Amino acid sequence: MSIRKPSVTMLALLFATSIAARAADENREPPLKYRCEVGGKIFTLADGEPLKLSGVGADPTITVRPEPFREFPYGGVKFRYPSNFTFEADTADAETKHWTLSGNDFKIMYFVIQDDVSDAQYVGAMVGQFGEEKCTQSKTSITLNKYQYAGTRLKVTIAGNSMTMDVFRVGSGKQTRLLVLQDNPDDAGKPSAEGRATLATLKKLFAVE
């Protein structure tokens, strides 16, 4: 009995379908998870995920609370971010993919770029957009889950309002992965409360795959 091998055309179609499926997944907002306490037992489940209960007795009391964080799993990194942040993704271009997670004062931007791009080059491009007279650059660093990354800080002042962007290249290899942390400081020039809270979680749980 002979077995027909898949044609080159069929293999190409399957490969293209697989790539399209992965791209669609990367555009999907990470699910909101819930903490459920049922009869004294704790369960965690994602939005829309069924929960099968056993061993909790008859007529149990159920308490459901949304988790304060979602988990970002794309582009070779994992980290938690506040569940109320909005989610935007642009992964159509295989050469450059980016995701934006936005709060009221703080924003996380993550880029996966096939070319070799440094944090300083990214900041230079931003200076070109805003104008040199509005920008101040300095060196900065961050410790993410015990790993320290050097980066570049850009401070932009427009009409008396300031914004900071800290840019870090994370991971290693030819593929560039840039983590951009944007904050709107308070009136005293200190990091926003939202930024401080978000960074506290990011620093503890950030992981590069």
C-alpha positions as CSV (number, residue, x, y, z in Angstrom):
1,M,0.0,0.0,0.0
2,S,1.5,3.3,-1.0
3,I,1.1,6.5,0.9
4,R,0.8,9.8,-1.0
5,K,3.1,12.5,0.2
6,P,1.7,16.0,0.5
7,S,2.5,18.2,-2.4
8,V,4.7,21.2,-2.2
9,T,1.7,23.4,-2.8
10,M,-0.2,21.7,0.0
11,L,2.8,22.2,2.4
12,A,3.1,25.8,1.5
13,L,-0.6,26.3,2.1
14,L,-0.4,24.7,5.5
15,F,2.6,26.8,6.4
16,A,0.8,30.0,5.3
17,T,-2.3,29.0,7.3
18,S,-0.1,28.4,10.4
19,I,1.5,31.8,10.1
20,A,-1.9,33.5,9.7
21,A,-3.2,31.7,12.7
22,R,-0.3,32.8,14.8
23,A,-0.7,36.4,13.6
24,A,-4.4,36.4,14.5
25,D,-3.5,35.1,18.0
26,E,-1.0,37.9,18.5
27,N,-3.7,40.4,17.8
28,R,-6.0,39.0,20.4
29,E,-6.2,40.9,23.8
30,P,-5.0,38.7,26.6
31,P,-8.0,37.3,28.5
32,L,-9.3,38.8,31.7
33,K,-9.0,36.3,34.5
34,Y,-11.3,35.9,37.5
35,R,-10.6,34.7,41.0
36,C,-13.5,32.6,42.2
37,E,-14.0,31.5,45.8
38,V,-16.4,28.6,46.0
39,G,-17.2,27.1,49.4
40,G,-13.8,28.2,50.7
41,K,-11.8,26.9,47.7
42,I,-10.1,29.3,45.3
43,F,-10.3,28.9,41.5
44,T,-8.8,31.0,38.7
45,L,-10.3,31.0,35.2
46,A,-10.3,33.1,32.1
47,D,-13.2,35.0,30.7
48,G,-15.6,32.6,29.0
49,E,-13.8,29.5,30.4
50,P,-16.1,26.9,32.0
51,L,-15.5,25.9,35.6
52,K,-16.3,22.4,36.8
53,L,-16.9,22.3,40.5
54,S,-16.5,19.3,42.7
55,G,-16.1,18.7,46.4
56,V,-17.5,22.1,47.4
57,G,-20.7,20.7,49.0
58,A,-24.3,21.6,48.3
59,D,-25.5,25.2,47.9
60,P,-22.0,26.8,48.1
61,T,-21.4,30.5,48.5
62,I,-19.6,31.9,45.4
63,T,-17.6,35.1,45.3
64,V,-16.1,36.3,41.9
65,R,-13.6,39.1,41.5
66,P,-11.7,40.1,38.4
67,E,-7.9,39.8,38.6
68,P,-6.1,43.2,38.6
69,F,-3.7,42.1,35.9
70,R,-3.7,40.5,32.5
71,E,-0.7,38.6,31.2
72,F,1.0,39.7,28.0
73,P,2.5,36.6,26.2
74,Y,3.6,37.8,22.7
75,G,6.9,38.4,20.9
76,G,9.1,36.3,23.1
77,V,8.3,38.0,26.4
78,K,5.8,37.6,29.3
79,F,4.7,40.2,31.8
80,R,1.7,41.3,33.7
81,Y,0.0,44.7,33.1
82,P,-3.1,46.3,34.7
83,S,-6.3,44.7,33.4
84,N,-8.0,48.1,32.8
85,F,-5.3,49.1,30.2
86,T,-6.4,49.2,26.6
87,F,-4.8,46.8,24.1
88,E,-3.7,47.6,20.5
89,A,-1.7,45.3,18.2
90,D,-0.2,45.7,14.8
91,T,1.4,42.4,13.6
92,A,0.5,42.5,9.9
93,D,4.0,43.4,8.9
94,A,6.4,40.5,9.5
95,E,9.4,42.9,9.6
96,T,8.0,45.0,12.5
97,K,5.4,44.0,15.0
98,H,4.3,46.2,17.9
99,W,1.8,46.2,20.8
100,T,0.6,49.1,22.9
101,L,-1.0,48.8,26.3
102,S,-2.3,52.2,27.6
103,G,-3.5,53.5,30.9
104,N,-4.5,57.1,31.7
105,D,-0.9,58.3,32.4
106,F,1.3,55.3,31.6
107,K,1.8,53.3,28.4
108,I,3.8,50.2,27.6
109,M,4.9,49.7,24.0
110,Y,6.7,46.6,22.8
111,F,8.3,46.2,19.4
112,V,9.7,43.1,17.6
113,I,11.9,44.3,14.7
114,Q,13.8,42.0,12.3
115,D,16.5,44.7,11.7
116,D,19.2,45.6,14.3
117,V,17.9,48.7,16.0
118,S,19.3,50.2,19.2
119,D,17.5,52.1,21.9
120,A,19.4,55.2,20.9
121,Q,18.4,54.9,17.3
122,Y,14.7,54.6,18.3
123,V,15.0,57.7,20.5
124,G,16.7,59.5,17.7
125,A,13.8,58.8,15.4
126,M,11.4,60.2,18.1
127,V,13.5,63.3,18.4
128,G,13.1,63.8,14.7
129,Q,9.3,63.7,15.1
130,F,9.1,66.0,18.1
131,G,11.9,68.4,17.2
132,E,15.3,68.7,19.0
133,E,14.3,71.9,20.8
134,K,11.5,70.0,22.7
135,C,13.6,67.0,23.7
136,T,16.2,66.1,26.3
137,Q,18.1,62.7,26.2
138,S,19.8,60.9,29.0
139,K,21.0,57.4,29.9
140,T,18.9,55.2,32.2
141,S,18.6,51.6,33.3
142,I,16.0,49.2,34.6
143,T,16.0,45.9,36.5
144,L,13.5,43.4,35.2
145,N,13.2,40.2,37.1
146,K,16.9,40.4,38.3
147,Y,18.2,41.3,34.9
148,Q,19.5,44.8,34.3
149,Y,19.0,46.6,31.0
150,A,20.7,49.9,30.0
151,G,18.6,52.2,27.9
152,T,17.9,55.8,26.8
153,R,15.4,58.2,28.3
154,L,13.7,60.9,26.2
155,K,12.0,63.8,27.9
156,V,9.6,65.8,25.7
157,T,8.2,69.1,26.7
158,I,5.4,70.7,24.7
159,A,3.5,73.7,25.8
160,G,4.7,73.3,29.4
161,N,3.6,69.6,29.5
162,S,6.2,66.9,29.9
163,M,6.3,63.3,28.8
164,T,9.1,60.7,29.4
165,M,9.9,57.7,27.3
166,D,12.3,55.1,28.6
167,V,13.6,52.8,25.8
168,F,15.3,49.4,26.5
169,R,16.5,46.7,24.2
170,V,15.6,43.4,25.9
171,G,16.8,39.9,25.1
172,S,19.6,39.0,22.8
173,G,20.2,37.9,19.2
174,K,19.8,39.6,15.8
175,Q,16.1,40.2,16.3
176,T,15.4,43.5,18.1
177,R,13.0,43.6,20.9
178,L,12.3,47.1,22.3
179,L,10.4,47.8,25.5
180,V,9.2,51.4,25.6
181,L,7.8,52.8,28.8
182,Q,6.0,56.2,28.4
183,D,4.8,58.2,31.4
184,N,3.1,61.5,32.0
185,P,4.7,62.8,35.2
186,D,2.7,64.7,37.9
187,D,2.9,68.4,38.4
188,A,6.0,68.1,40.5
189,G,7.8,66.2,37.7
190,K,7.7,62.9,39.6
191,P,6.5,59.6,37.9
192,S,2.8,59.2,37.9
193,A,1.1,57.0,40.5
194,E,-0.1,54.7,37.7
195,G,3.4,54.4,36.3
196,R,4.9,53.6,39.7
197,A,2.3,50.9,40.4
198,T,2.7,49.3,36.9
199,L,6.5,49.3,37.0
200,A,6.4,47.6,40.4
201,T,4.7,44.6,38.9
202,L,6.6,44.7,35.6
203,K,10.0,44.6,37.4
204,K,9.0,41.5,39.4
205,L,7.5,39.3,36.7
206,F,9.0,40.3,33.3
207,A,10.4,37.3,31.6
208,V,12.3,36.9,28.2
209,E,11.7,33.5,26.6
